[in-house]
Amino acid sequence: MKKITFYTTNLIILTLSLNAFGSNITTLAQFKLYAKNSARCSNSVKMEDGIEELKYALNKNAIDETTYNWGVENGFFQILNRKTTVIAVCPWNTSQDN
């Protein structure tokens, strides 16, 4: 019985540690949800700048490669806060692309 309690205690501690120090990577599903709610965006960013923002987020581990590729293919980039956490996803202005 003590062994089970010991493992349970370790599991709880491990879970708390992962939650406290876990990754801030925004999943593709979260990224798409942000993209659907992009009313806060100004739509003045060019495609090149949007891609640079995606590259920055990828390098900072705020997004993964799947999310990066989806953003490039669909014309969306993220807005990060000071902790490099995605707080919004915006479309870039396709009318300025040349």
mmCIF file as gemmi writes it, N, C-alpha and C atoms, coordinates in Angstrom:
data_model
loop_
_atom_site.group_PDB
_atom_site.id
_atom_site.type_symbol
_atom_site.label_atom_id
_atom_site.label_alt_id
_atom_site.label_comp_id
_atom_site.label_asym_id
_atom_site.label_entity_id
_atom_site.label_seq_id
_atom_site.pdbx_PDB_ins_code
_atom_site.Cartn_x
_atom_site.Cartn_y
_atom_site.Cartn_z
_atom_site.occupancy
_atom_site.B_iso_or_equiv
_atom_site.pdbx_formal_charge
_atom_site.auth_seq_id
_atom_site.auth_asym_id
_atom_site.pdbx_PDB_model_num
ATOM 1 N N . MET Axp A 1 ? 0.814 -1.189 0 1 0 ? 1 A 1
ATOM 2 C CA . MET Axp A 1 ? 0 0 0 1 0 ? 1 A 1
ATOM 3 C C . MET Axp A 1 ? 0.87 1.27 0 1 0 ? 1 A 1
ATOM 4 N N . LYS Axp A 2 ? 1.969 1.247 0.724 1 0 ? 2 A 1
ATOM 5 C CA . LYS Axp A 2 ? 2.837 2.41 0.751 1 0 ? 2 A 1
ATOM 6 C C . LYS Axp A 2 ? 3.455 2.691 -0.608 1 0 ? 2 A 1
ATOM 7 N N . LYS Axp A 3 ? 3.76 1.633 -1.368 1 0 ? 3 A 1
ATOM 8 C CA . LYS Axp A 3 ? 4.327 1.826 -2.698 1 0 ? 3 A 1
ATOM 9 C C . LYS Axp A 3 ? 3.364 2.58 -3.599 1 0 ? 3 A 1
ATOM 10 N N . ILE Axp A 4 ? 2.118 2.239 -3.567 1 0 ? 4 A 1
ATOM 11 C CA . ILE Axp A 4 ? 1.115 2.919 -4.392 1 0 ? 4 A 1
ATOM 12 C C . ILE Axp A 4 ? 1.026 4.388 -4 1 0 ? 4 A 1
ATOM 13 N N . THR Axp A 5 ? 1.008 4.667 -2.725 1 0 ? 5 A 1
ATOM 14 C CA . THR Axp A 5 ? 0.977 6.057 -2.263 1 0 ? 5 A 1
ATOM 15 C C . THR Axp A 5 ? 2.228 6.79 -2.717 1 0 ? 5 A 1
ATOM 16 N N . PHE Axp A 6 ? 3.384 6.14 -2.634 1 0 ? 6 A 1
ATOM 17 C CA . PHE Axp A 6 ? 4.635 6.744 -3.058 1 0 ? 6 A 1
ATOM 18 C C . PHE Axp A 6 ? 4.583 7.112 -4.541 1 0 ? 6 A 1
ATOM 19 N N . TYR Axp A 7 ? 4.137 6.205 -5.393 1 0 ? 7 A 1
ATOM 20 C CA . TYR Axp A 7 ? 4.045 6.482 -6.817 1 0 ? 7 A 1
ATOM 21 C C . TYR Axp A 7 ? 3.025 7.575 -7.101 1 0 ? 7 A 1
ATOM 22 N N . THR Axp A 8 ? 1.909 7.54 -6.404 1 0 ? 8 A 1
ATOM 23 C CA . THR Axp A 8 ? 0.89 8.57 -6.587 1 0 ? 8 A 1
ATOM 24 C C . THR Axp A 8 ? 1.458 9.932 -6.219 1 0 ? 8 A 1
ATOM 25 N N . THR Axp A 9 ? 2.172 9.998 -5.116 1 0 ? 9 A 1
ATOM 26 C CA . THR Axp A 9 ? 2.772 11.262 -4.689 1 0 ? 9 A 1
ATOM 27 C C . THR Axp A 9 ? 3.776 11.753 -5.727 1 0 ? 9 A 1
ATOM 28 N N . ASN Axp A 10 ? 4.61 10.859 -6.224 1 0 ? 10 A 1
ATOM 29 C CA . ASN Axp A 10 ? 5.584 11.248 -7.247 1 0 ? 10 A 1
ATOM 30 C C . ASN Axp A 10 ? 4.895 11.707 -8.522 1 0 ? 10 A 1
ATOM 31 N N . LEU Axp A 11 ? 3.824 11.053 -8.9 1 0 ? 11 A 1
ATOM 32 C CA . LEU Axp A 11 ? 3.092 11.432 -10.097 1 0 ? 11 A 1
ATOM 33 C C . LEU Axp A 11 ? 2.503 12.828 -9.941 1 0 ? 11 A 1
ATOM 34 N N . ILE Axp A 12 ? 1.949 13.102 -8.778 1 0 ? 12 A 1
ATOM 35 C CA . ILE Axp A 12 ? 1.378 14.43 -8.538 1 0 ? 12 A 1
ATOM 36 C C . ILE Axp A 12 ? 2.468 15.486 -8.591 1 0 ? 12 A 1
ATOM 37 N N . ILE Axp A 13 ? 3.603 15.223 -7.97 1 0 ? 13 A 1
ATOM 38 C CA . ILE Axp A 13 ? 4.716 16.173 -7.988 1 0 ? 13 A 1
ATOM 39 C C . ILE Axp A 13 ? 5.223 16.368 -9.413 1 0 ? 13 A 1
ATOM 40 N N . LEU Axp A 14 ? 5.351 15.272 -10.163 1 0 ? 14 A 1
ATOM 41 C CA . LEU Axp A 14 ? 5.796 15.366 -11.552 1 0 ? 14 A 1
ATOM 42 C C . LEU Axp A 14 ? 4.818 16.187 -12.378 1 0 ? 14 A 1
ATOM 43 N N . THR Axp A 15 ? 3.535 15.971 -12.197 1 0 ? 15 A 1
ATOM 44 C CA . THR Axp A 15 ? 2.517 16.729 -12.921 1 0 ? 15 A 1
ATOM 45 C C . THR Axp A 15 ? 2.599 18.208 -12.582 1 0 ? 15 A 1
ATOM 46 N N . LEU Axp A 16 ? 2.744 18.532 -11.322 1 0 ? 16 A 1
ATOM 47 C CA . LEU Axp A 16 ? 2.868 19.933 -10.918 1 0 ? 16 A 1
ATOM 48 C C . LEU Axp A 16 ? 4.12 20.563 -11.505 1 0 ? 16 A 1
ATOM 49 N N . SER Axp A 17 ? 5.214 19.814 -11.533 1 0 ? 17 A 1
ATOM 50 C CA . SER Axp A 17 ? 6.451 20.338 -12.099 1 0 ? 17 A 1
ATOM 51 C C . SER Axp A 17 ? 6.29 20.62 -13.585 1 0 ? 17 A 1
ATOM 52 N N . LEU Axp A 18 ? 5.66 19.727 -14.316 1 0 ? 18 A 1
ATOM 53 C CA . LEU Axp A 18 ? 5.464 19.946 -15.742 1 0 ? 18 A 1
ATOM 54 C C . LEU Axp A 18 ? 4.563 21.128 -16.008 1 0 ? 18 A 1
ATOM 55 N N . ASN Axp A 19 ? 3.527 21.299 -15.199 1 0 ? 19 A 1
ATOM 56 C CA . ASN Axp A 19 ? 2.638 22.442 -15.372 1 0 ? 19 A 1
ATOM 57 C C . ASN Axp A 19 ? 3.341 23.746 -15.03 1 0 ? 19 A 1
ATOM 58 N N . ALA Axp A 20 ? 4.173 23.724 -14.022 1 0 ? 20 A 1
ATOM 59 C CA . ALA Axp A 20 ? 4.85 24.947 -13.601 1 0 ? 20 A 1
ATOM 60 C C . ALA Axp A 20 ? 5.957 25.346 -14.57 1 0 ? 20 A 1
ATOM 61 N N . PHE Axp A 21 ? 6.655 24.361 -15.13 1 0 ? 21 A 1
ATOM 62 C CA . PHE Axp A 21 ? 7.802 24.663 -15.975 1 0 ? 21 A 1
ATOM 63 C C . PHE Axp A 21 ? 7.614 24.187 -17.406 1 0 ? 21 A 1
ATOM 64 N N . GLY Axp A 22 ? 6.405 23.859 -17.768 1 0 ? 22 A 1
ATOM 65 C CA . GLY Axp A 22 ? 6.118 23.295 -19.079 1 0 ? 22 A 1
ATOM 66 C C . GLY Axp A 22 ? 6.303 24.299 -20.201 1 0 ? 22 A 1
ATOM 67 N N . SER Axp A 23 ? 6.122 23.817 -21.374 1 0 ? 23 A 1
ATOM 68 C CA . SER Axp A 23 ? 6.312 24.612 -22.569 1 0 ? 23 A 1
ATOM 69 C C . SER Axp A 23 ? 5.161 25.587 -22.787 1 0 ? 23 A 1
ATOM 70 N N . ASN Axp A 24 ? 5.474 26.733 -23.363 1 0 ? 24 A 1
ATOM 71 C CA . ASN Axp A 24 ? 4.451 27.709 -23.739 1 0 ? 24 A 1
ATOM 72 C C . ASN Axp A 24 ? 4.09 27.584 -25.211 1 0 ? 24 A 1
ATOM 73 N N . ILE Axp A 25 ? 4.432 26.479 -25.838 1 0 ? 25 A 1
ATOM 74 C CA . ILE Axp A 25 ? 4.162 26.318 -27.264 1 0 ? 25 A 1
ATOM 75 C C . ILE Axp A 25 ? 2.665 26.334 -27.508 1 0 ? 25 A 1
ATOM 76 N N . THR Axp A 26 ? 2.251 27.174 -28.439 1 0 ? 26 A 1
ATOM 77 C CA . THR Axp A 26 ? 0.856 27.231 -28.848 1 0 ? 26 A 1
ATOM 78 C C . THR Axp A 26 ? 0.629 26.145 -29.894 1 0 ? 26 A 1
ATOM 79 N N . THR Axp A 27 ? -0.361 25.304 -29.662 1 0 ? 27 A 1
ATOM 80 C CA . THR Axp A 27 ? -0.647 24.221 -30.601 1 0 ? 27 A 1
ATOM 81 C C . THR Axp A 27 ? -1.334 24.787 -31.845 1 0 ? 27 A 1
ATOM 82 N N . LEU Axp A 28 ? -1.374 23.977 -32.888 1 0 ? 28 A 1
ATOM 83 C CA . LEU Axp A 28 ? -2.058 24.389 -34.113 1 0 ? 28 A 1
ATOM 84 C C . LEU Axp A 28 ? -3.528 24.658 -33.845 1 0 ? 28 A 1
ATOM 85 N N . ALA Axp A 29 ? -4.171 23.841 -33.027 1 0 ? 29 A 1
ATOM 86 C CA . ALA Axp A 29 ? -5.59 24.048 -32.703 1 0 ? 29 A 1
ATOM 87 C C . ALA Axp A 29 ? -5.799 25.389 -31.998 1 0 ? 29 A 1
ATOM 88 N N . GLN Axp A 30 ? -4.925 25.733 -31.062 1 0 ? 30 A 1
ATOM 89 C CA . GLN Axp A 30 ? -5.019 27.026 -30.375 1 0 ? 30 A 1
ATOM 90 C C . GLN Axp A 30 ? -4.773 28.17 -31.353 1 0 ? 30 A 1
ATOM 91 N N . PHE Axp A 31 ? -3.781 27.999 -32.226 1 0 ? 31 A 1
ATOM 92 C CA . PHE Axp A 31 ? -3.432 29.022 -33.212 1 0 ? 31 A 1
ATOM 93 C C . PHE Axp A 31 ? -4.622 29.308 -34.119 1 0 ? 31 A 1
ATOM 94 N N . LYS Axp A 32 ? -5.295 28.236 -34.589 1 0 ? 32 A 1
ATOM 95 C CA . LYS Axp A 32 ? -6.471 28.398 -35.451 1 0 ? 32 A 1
ATOM 96 C C . LYS Axp A 32 ? -7.608 29.085 -34.709 1 0 ? 32 A 1
ATOM 97 N N . LEU Axp A 33 ? -7.778 28.764 -33.432 1 0 ? 33 A 1
ATOM 98 C CA . LEU Axp A 33 ? -8.817 29.416 -32.637 1 0 ? 33 A 1
ATOM 99 C C . LEU Axp A 33 ? -8.545 30.906 -32.512 1 0 ? 33 A 1
ATOM 100 N N . TYR Axp A 34 ? -7.297 31.273 -32.241 1 0 ? 34 A 1
ATOM 101 C CA . TYR Axp A 34 ? -6.918 32.69 -32.22 1 0 ? 34 A 1
ATOM 102 C C . TYR Axp A 34 ? -7.191 33.345 -33.573 1 0 ? 34 A 1
ATOM 103 N N . ALA Axp A 35 ? -6.896 32.636 -34.65 1 0 ? 35 A 1
ATOM 104 C CA . ALA Axp A 35 ? -7.093 33.193 -36 1 0 ? 35 A 1
ATOM 105 C C . ALA Axp A 35 ? -8.562 33.484 -36.282 1 0 ? 35 A 1
ATOM 106 N N . LYS Axp A 36 ? -9.453 32.669 -35.761 1 0 ? 36 A 1
ATOM 107 C CA . LYS Axp A 36 ? -10.895 32.908 -35.949 1 0 ? 36 A 1
ATOM 108 C C . LYS Axp A 36 ? -11.362 34.144 -35.208 1 0 ? 36 A 1
ATOM 109 N N . ASN Axp A 37 ? -10.649 34.521 -34.161 1 0 ? 37 A 1
ATOM 110 C CA . ASN Axp A 37 ? -11.014 35.671 -33.334 1 0 ? 37 A 1
ATOM 111 C C . ASN Axp A 37 ? -9.996 36.789 -33.496 1 0 ? 37 A 1
ATOM 112 N N . SER Axp A 38 ? -9.762 37.2 -34.732 1 0 ? 38 A 1
ATOM 113 C CA . SER Axp A 38 ? -8.696 38.168 -35.012 1 0 ? 38 A 1
ATOM 114 C C . SER Axp A 38 ? -9.211 39.603 -35.124 1 0 ? 38 A 1
ATOM 115 N N . ALA Axp A 39 ? -10.278 39.932 -34.421 1 0 ? 39 A 1
ATOM 116 C CA . ALA Axp A 39 ? -10.852 41.274 -34.493 1 0 ? 39 A 1
ATOM 117 C C . ALA Axp A 39 ? -9.899 42.346 -33.964 1 0 ? 39 A 1
ATOM 118 N N . ARG Axp A 40 ? -8.945 41.963 -33.128 1 0 ? 40 A 1
ATOM 119 C CA . ARG Axp A 40 ? -7.996 42.927 -32.549 1 0 ? 40 A 1
ATOM 120 C C . ARG Axp A 40 ? -6.899 43.327 -33.524 1 0 ? 40 A 1
ATOM 121 N N . CYS Axp A 41 ? -6.853 42.726 -34.683 1 0 ? 41 A 1
ATOM 122 C CA . CYS Axp A 41 ? -5.75 42.936 -35.625 1 0 ? 41 A 1
ATOM 123 C C . CYS Axp A 41 ? -5.984 44.147 -36.522 1 0 ? 41 A 1
ATOM 124 N N . SER Axp A 42 ? -4.888 44.759 -36.977 1 0 ? 42 A 1
ATOM 125 C CA . SER Axp A 42 ? -4.975 45.963 -37.809 1 0 ? 42 A 1
ATOM 126 C C . SER Axp A 42 ? -4.907 45.682 -39.3 1 0 ? 42 A 1
ATOM 127 N N . ASN Axp A 43 ? -4.43 44.511 -39.698 1 0 ? 43 A 1
ATOM 128 C CA . ASN Axp A 43 ? -4.315 44.115 -41.111 1 0 ? 43 A 1
ATOM 129 C C . ASN Axp A 43 ? -3.396 45.034 -41.911 1 0 ? 43 A 1
ATOM 130 N N . SER Axp A 44 ? -2.327 45.508 -41.284 1 0 ? 44 A 1
ATOM 131 C CA . SER Axp A 44 ? -1.383 46.368 -41.998 1 0 ? 44 A 1
ATOM 132 C C . SER Axp A 44 ? -0.008 45.723 -42.158 1 0 ? 44 A 1
ATOM 133 N N . VAL Axp A 45 ? 0.114 44.46 -41.846 1 0 ? 45 A 1
ATOM 134 C CA . VAL Axp A 45 ? 1.401 43.766 -41.921 1 0 ? 45 A 1
ATOM 135 C C . VAL Axp A 45 ? 1.538 43.078 -43.273 1 0 ? 45 A 1
ATOM 136 N N . LYS Axp A 46 ? 2.682 43.287 -43.915 1 0 ? 46 A 1
ATOM 137 C CA . LYS Axp A 46 ? 2.967 42.637 -45.196 1 0 ? 46 A 1
ATOM 138 C C . LYS Axp A 46 ? 3.319 41.173 -44.976 1 0 ? 46 A 1
ATOM 139 N N . MET Axp A 47 ? 3.166 40.373 -46.022 1 0 ? 47 A 1
ATOM 140 C CA . MET Axp A 47 ? 3.469 38.948 -45.956 1 0 ? 47 A 1
ATOM 141 C C . MET Axp A 47 ? 4.892 38.699 -45.46 1 0 ? 47 A 1
ATOM 142 N N . GLU Axp A 48 ? 5.857 39.43 -45.982 1 0 ? 48 A 1
ATOM 143 C CA . GLU Axp A 48 ? 7.255 39.225 -45.593 1 0 ? 48 A 1
ATOM 144 C C . GLU Axp A 48 ? 7.443 39.439 -44.09 1 0 ? 48 A 1
ATOM 145 N N . ASP Axp A 49 ? 6.789 40.468 -43.566 1 0 ? 49 A 1
ATOM 146 C CA . ASP Axp A 49 ? 6.893 40.751 -42.133 1 0 ? 49 A 1
ATOM 147 C C . ASP Axp A 49 ? 6.175 39.686 -41.309 1 0 ? 49 A 1
ATOM 148 N N . GLY Axp A 50 ? 5.036 39.205 -41.802 1 0 ? 50 A 1
ATOM 149 C CA . GLY Axp A 50 ? 4.316 38.136 -41.125 1 0 ? 50 A 1
ATOM 150 C C . GLY Axp A 50 ? 5.14 36.861 -41.041 1 0 ? 50 A 1
ATOM 151 N N . ILE Axp A 51 ? 5.825 36.535 -42.125 1 0 ? 51 A 1
ATOM 152 C CA . ILE Axp A 51 ? 6.675 35.343 -42.137 1 0 ? 51 A 1
ATOM 153 C C . ILE Axp A 51 ? 7.847 35.517 -41.172 1 0 ? 51 A 1
ATOM 154 N N . GLU Axp A 52 ? 8.418 36.708 -41.108 1 0 ? 52 A 1
ATOM 155 C CA . GLU Axp A 52 ? 9.493 36.971 -40.15 1 0 ? 52 A 1
ATOM 156 C C . GLU Axp A 52 ? 8.998 36.795 -38.715 1 0 ? 52 A 1
ATOM 157 N N . GLU Axp A 53 ? 7.78 37.236 -38.438 1 0 ? 53 A 1
ATOM 158 C CA . GLU Axp A 53 ? 7.201 37.059 -37.104 1 0 ? 53 A 1
ATOM 159 C C . GLU Axp A 53 ? 7.02 35.575 -36.793 1 0 ? 53 A 1
ATOM 160 N N . LEU Axp A 54 ? 6.57 34.803 -37.774 1 0 ? 54 A 1
ATOM 161 C CA . LEU Axp A 54 ? 6.42 33.357 -37.587 1 0 ? 54 A 1
ATOM 162 C C . LEU Axp A 54 ? 7.768 32.698 -37.314 1 0 ? 54 A 1
ATOM 163 N N . LYS Axp A 55 ? 8.802 33.105 -38.048 1 0 ? 55 A 1
ATOM 164 C CA . LYS Axp A 55 ? 10.141 32.554 -37.839 1 0 ? 55 A 1
ATOM 165 C C . LYS Axp A 55 ? 10.636 32.868 -36.425 1 0 ? 55 A 1
ATOM 166 N N . TYR Axp A 56 ? 10.381 34.095 -35.978 1 0 ? 56 A 1
ATOM 167 C CA . TYR Axp A 56 ? 10.793 34.492 -34.634 1 0 ? 56 A 1
ATOM 168 C C . TYR Axp A 56 ? 10.107 33.617 -33.588 1 0 ? 56 A 1
ATOM 169 N N . ALA Axp A 57 ? 8.79 33.436 -33.739 1 0 ? 57 A 1
ATOM 170 C CA . ALA Axp A 57 ? 8.041 32.615 -32.781 1 0 ? 57 A 1
ATOM 171 C C . ALA Axp A 57 ? 8.522 31.167 -32.8 1 0 ? 57 A 1
ATOM 172 N N . LEU Axp A 58 ? 8.835 30.652 -33.972 1 0 ? 58 A 1
ATOM 173 C CA . LEU Axp A 58 ? 9.346 29.291 -34.087 1 0 ? 58 A 1
ATOM 174 C C . LEU Axp A 58 ? 10.693 29.168 -33.379 1 0 ? 58 A 1
ATOM 175 N N . ASN Axp A 59 ? 11.577 30.133 -33.585 1 0 ? 59 A 1
ATOM 176 C CA . ASN Axp A 59 ? 12.899 30.121 -32.941 1 0 ? 59 A 1
ATOM 177 C C . ASN Axp A 59 ? 12.819 30.275 -31.427 1 0 ? 59 A 1
ATOM 178 N N . LYS Axp A 60 ? 11.782 30.939 -30.939 1 0 ? 60 A 1
ATOM 179 C CA . LYS Axp A 60 ? 11.582 31.131 -29.496 1 0 ? 60 A 1
ATOM 180 C C . LYS Axp A 60 ? 10.738 30.017 -28.879 1 0 ? 60 A 1
ATOM 181 N N . ASN Axp A 61 ? 10.385 29.002 -29.69 1 0 ? 61 A 1
ATOM 182 C CA . ASN Axp A 61 ? 9.559 27.876 -29.243 1 0 ? 61 A 1
ATOM 183 C C . ASN Axp A 61 ? 8.181 28.303 -28.756 1 0 ? 61 A 1
ATOM 184 N N . ALA Axp A 62 ? 7.66 29.373 -29.328 1 0 ? 62 A 1
ATOM 185 C CA . ALA Axp A 62 ? 6.295 29.797 -29.018 1 0 ? 62 A 1
ATOM 186 C C . ALA Axp A 62 ? 5.296 29.026 -29.883 1 0 ? 62 A 1
ATOM 187 N N . ILE Axp A 63 ? 5.762 28.558 -31.05 1 0 ? 63 A 1
ATOM 188 C CA . ILE Axp A 63 ? 4.954 27.728 -31.946 1 0 ? 63 A 1
ATOM 189 C C . ILE Axp A 63 ? 5.827 26.587 -32.439 1 0 ? 63 A 1
ATOM 190 N N . ASP Axp A 64 ? 5.189 25.549 -32.96 1 0 ? 64 A 1
ATOM 191 C CA . ASP Axp A 64 ? 5.961 24.448 -33.531 1 0 ? 64 A 1
ATOM 192 C C . ASP Axp A 64 ? 5.978 24.568 -35.055 1 0 ? 64 A 1
ATOM 193 N N . GLU Axp A 65 ? 6.689 23.654 -35.706 1 0 ? 65 A 1
ATOM 194 C CA . GLU Axp A 65 ? 6.858 23.739 -37.162 1 0 ? 65 A 1
ATOM 195 C C . GLU Axp A 65 ? 5.534 23.557 -37.912 1 0 ? 65 A 1
ATOM 196 N N . THR Axp A 66 ? 4.657 22.704 -37.404 1 0 ? 66 A 1
ATOM 197 C CA . THR Axp A 66 ? 3.349 22.512 -38.037 1 0 ? 66 A 1
ATOM 198 C C . THR Axp A 66 ? 2.546 23.811 -38.022 1 0 ? 66 A 1
ATOM 199 N N . THR Axp A 67 ? 2.571 24.5 -36.898 1 0 ? 67 A 1
ATOM 200 C CA . THR Axp A 67 ? 1.858 25.773 -36.764 1 0 ? 67 A 1
ATOM 201 C C . THR Axp A 67 ? 2.495 26.833 -37.659 1 0 ? 67 A 1
ATOM 202 N N . TYR Axp A 68 ? 3.825 26.859 -37.708 1 0 ? 68 A 1
ATOM 203 C CA . TYR Axp A 68 ? 4.541 27.779 -38.591 1 0 ? 68 A 1
ATOM 204 C C . TYR Axp A 68 ? 4.093 27.563 -40.04 1 0 ? 68 A 1
ATOM 205 N N . ASN Axp A 69 ? 4.109 26.314 -40.488 1 0 ? 69 A 1
ATOM 206 C CA . ASN Axp A 69 ? 3.722 26.014 -41.867 1 0 ? 69 A 1
ATOM 207 C C . ASN Axp A 69 ? 2.276 26.403 -42.153 1 0 ? 69 A 1
ATOM 208 N N . TRP Axp A 70 ? 1.381 26.145 -41.207 1 0 ? 70 A 1
ATOM 209 C CA . TRP Axp A 70 ? -0.024 26.521 -41.394 1 0 ? 70 A 1
ATOM 210 C C . TRP Axp A 70 ? -0.142 28.046 -41.521 1 0 ? 70 A 1
ATOM 211 N N . GLY Axp A 71 ? 0.582 28.778 -40.682 1 0 ? 71 A 1
ATOM 212 C CA . GLY Axp A 71 ? 0.553 30.238 -40.743 1 0 ? 71 A 1
ATOM 213 C C . GLY Axp A 71 ? 1.021 30.764 -42.085 1 0 ? 71 A 1
ATOM 214 N N . VAL Axp A 72 ? 2.12 30.21 -42.597 1 0 ? 72 A 1
ATOM 215 C CA . VAL Axp A 72 ? 2.652 30.63 -43.9 1 0 ? 72 A 1
ATOM 216 C C . VAL Axp A 72 ? 1.652 30.306 -45.01 1 0 ? 72 A 1
ATOM 217 N N . GLU Axp A 73 ? 1.114 29.107 -44.996 1 0 ? 73 A 1
ATOM 218 C CA . GLU Axp A 73 ? 0.189 28.669 -46.054 1 0 ? 73 A 1
ATOM 219 C C . GLU Axp A 73 ? -1.139 29.423 -46.036 1 0 ? 73 A 1
ATOM 220 N N . ASN Axp A 74 ? -1.572 29.879 -44.862 1 0 ? 74 A 1
ATOM 221 C CA . ASN Axp A 74 ? -2.886 30.499 -44.734 1 0 ? 74 A 1
ATOM 222 C C . ASN Axp A 74 ? -2.848 32 -44.492 1 0 ? 74 A 1
ATOM 223 N N . GLY Axp A 75 ? -1.648 32.577 -44.412 1 0 ? 75 A 1
ATOM 224 C CA . GLY Axp A 75 ? -1.514 34.022 -44.283 1 0 ? 75 A 1
ATOM 225 C C . GLY Axp A 75 ? -1.798 34.577 -42.907 1 0 ? 75 A 1
ATOM 226 N N . PHE Axp A 76 ? -1.381 33.858 -41.858 1 0 ? 76 A 1
ATOM 227 C CA . PHE Axp A 76 ? -1.573 34.319 -40.487 1 0 ? 76 A 1
ATOM 228 C C . PHE Axp A 76 ? -0.243 34.323 -39.743 1 0 ? 76 A 1
ATOM 229 N N . PHE Axp A 77 ? -0.086 35.281 -38.842 1 0 ? 77 A 1
ATOM 230 C CA . PHE Axp A 77 ? 1.083 35.347 -37.973 1 0 ? 77 A 1
ATOM 231 C C . PHE Axp A 77 ? 0.598 35.644 -36.564 1 0 ? 77 A 1
ATOM 232 N N . GLN Axp A 78 ? 1.453 35.443 -35.585 1 0 ? 78 A 1
ATOM 233 C CA . GLN Axp A 78 ? 1.075 35.607 -34.185 1 0 ? 78 A 1
ATOM 234 C C . GLN Axp A 78 ? 1.572 36.914 -33.608 1 0 ? 78 A 1
ATOM 235 N N . ILE Axp A 79 ? 0.927 37.323 -32.533 1 0 ? 79 A 1
ATOM 236 C CA . ILE Axp A 79 ? 1.399 38.427 -31.696 1 0 ? 79 A 1
ATOM 237 C C . ILE Axp A 79 ? 1.842 37.778 -30.387 1 0 ? 79 A 1
ATOM 238 N N . LEU Axp A 80 ? 3.053 38.088 -29.962 1 0 ? 80 A 1
ATOM 239 C CA . LEU Axp A 80 ? 3.59 37.518 -28.727 1 0 ? 80 A 1
ATOM 240 C C . LEU Axp A 80 ? 3.61 38.562 -27.617 1 0 ? 80 A 1
ATOM 241 N N . ASN Axp A 81 ? 3.461 38.094 -26.375 1 0 ? 81 A 1
ATOM 242 C CA . ASN Axp A 81 ? 3.654 38.994 -25.246 1 0 ? 81 A 1
ATOM 243 C C . ASN Axp A 81 ? 5.117 38.948 -24.814 1 0 ? 81 A 1
ATOM 244 N N . ARG Axp A 82 ? 5.457 39.594 -23.723 1 0 ? 82 A 1
ATOM 245 C CA . ARG Axp A 82 ? 6.845 39.672 -23.267 1 0 ? 82 A 1
ATOM 246 C C . ARG Axp A 82 ? 7.416 38.315 -22.862 1 0 ? 82 A 1
ATOM 247 N N . LYS Axp A 83 ? 6.534 37.374 -22.561 1 0 ? 83 A 1
ATOM 248 C CA . LYS Axp A 83 ? 6.981 36.033 -22.171 1 0 ? 83 A 1
ATOM 249 C C . LYS Axp A 83 ? 7 35.085 -23.369 1 0 ? 83 A 1
ATOM 250 N N . THR Axp A 84 ? 6.949 35.638 -24.57 1 0 ? 84 A 1
ATOM 251 C CA . THR Axp A 84 ? 6.909 34.902 -25.837 1 0 ? 84 A 1
ATOM 252 C C . THR Axp A 84 ? 5.778 33.874 -25.881 1 0 ? 84 A 1
ATOM 253 N N . THR Axp A 85 ? 4.63 34.292 -25.364 1 0 ? 85 A 1
ATOM 254 C CA . THR Axp A 85 ? 3.418 33.489 -25.429 1 0 ? 85 A 1
ATOM 255 C C . THR Axp A 85 ? 2.495 34.13 -26.457 1 0 ? 85 A 1
ATOM 256 N N . VAL Axp A 86 ? 1.876 33.32 -27.303 1 0 ? 86 A 1
ATOM 257 C CA . VAL Axp A 86 ? 0.955 33.84 -28.314 1 0 ? 86 A 1
ATOM 258 C C . VAL Axp A 86 ? -0.279 34.413 -27.615 1 0 ? 86 A 1
ATOM 259 N N . ILE Axp A 87 ? -0.606 35.669 -27.945 1 0 ? 87 A 1
ATOM 260 C CA . ILE Axp A 87 ? -1.796 36.294 -27.373 1 0 ? 87 A 1
ATOM 261 C C . ILE Axp A 87 ? -2.828 36.648 -28.438 1 0 ? 87 A 1
ATOM 262 N N . ALA Axp A 88 ? -2.422 36.59 -29.704 1 0 ? 88 A 1
ATOM 263 C CA . ALA Axp A 88 ? -3.34 36.855 -30.816 1 0 ? 88 A 1
ATOM 264 C C . ALA Axp A 88 ? -2.736 36.297 -32.095 1 0 ? 88 A 1
ATOM 265 N N . VAL Axp A 89 ? -3.59 36.022 -33.062 1 0 ? 89 A 1
ATOM 266 C CA . VAL Axp A 89 ? -3.155 35.581 -34.386 1 0 ? 89 A 1
ATOM 267 C C . VAL Axp A 89 ? -3.867 36.446 -35.406 1 0 ? 89 A 1
ATOM 268 N N . CYS Axp A 90 ? -3.107 37.044 -36.313 1 0 ? 90 A 1
ATOM 269 C CA . CYS Axp A 90 ? -3.643 38.013 -37.265 1 0 ? 90 A 1
ATOM 270 C C . CYS Axp A 90 ? -3.314 37.628 -38.695 1 0 ? 90 A 1
ATOM 271 N N . PRO Axp A 91 ? -4.186 38.003 -39.63 1 0 ? 91 A 1
ATOM 272 C CA . PRO Axp A 91 ? -3.867 37.798 -41.048 1 0 ? 91 A 1
ATOM 273 C C . PRO Axp A 91 ? -2.945 38.914 -41.524 1 0 ? 91 A 1
ATOM 274 N N . TRP Axp A 92 ? -2.082 38.599 -42.477 1 0 ? 92 A 1
ATOM 275 C CA . TRP Axp A 92 ? -1.318 39.693 -43.084 1 0 ? 92 A 1
ATOM 276 C C . TRP Axp A 92 ? -2.103 40.255 -44.247 1 0 ? 92 A 1
ATOM 277 N N . ASN Axp A 93 ? -1.726 41.447 -44.645 1 0 ? 93 A 1
ATOM 278 C CA . ASN Axp A 93 ? -2.432 42.174 -45.689 1 0 ? 93 A 1
ATOM 279 C C . ASN Axp A 93 ? -2.008 41.635 -47.049 1 0 ? 93 A 1
ATOM 280 N N . THR Axp A 94 ? -2.884 40.891 -47.689 1 0 ? 94 A 1
ATOM 281 C CA . THR Axp A 94 ? -2.547 40.295 -48.985 1 0 ? 94 A 1
ATOM 282 C C . THR Axp A 94 ? -2.547 41.296 -50.11 1 0 ? 94 A 1
ATOM 283 N N . SER Axp A 95 ? -3.199 42.443 -49.956 1 0 ? 95 A 1
ATOM 284 C CA . SER Axp A 95 ? -3.231 43.433 -51.033 1 0 ? 95 A 1
ATOM 285 C C . SER Axp A 95 ? -1.882 44.13 -51.187 1 0 ? 95 A 1
ATOM 286 N N . GLN Axp A 96 ? -1.002 44.051 -50.181 1 0 ? 96 A 1
ATOM 287 C CA . GLN Axp A 96 ? 0.329 44.671 -50.269 1 0 ? 96 A 1
ATOM 288 C C . GLN Axp A 96 ? 1.378 43.711 -50.776 1 0 ? 96 A 1
ATOM 289 N N . ASP Axp A 97 ? 1.021 42.435 -50.952 1 0 ? 97 A 1
ATOM 290 C CA . ASP Axp A 97 ? 2.002 41.436 -51.391 1 0 ? 97 A 1
ATOM 291 C C . ASP Axp A 97 ? 2.304 41.622 -52.869 1 0 ? 97 A 1
ATOM 292 N N . ASN Axp A 98 ? 3.574 41.58 -53.212 1 0 ? 98 A 1
ATOM 293 C CA . ASN Axp A 98 ? 3.988 41.707 -54.624 1 0 ? 98 A 1
ATOM 294 C C . ASN Axp A 98 ? 4.927 40.593 -54.996 1 0 ? 98 A 1
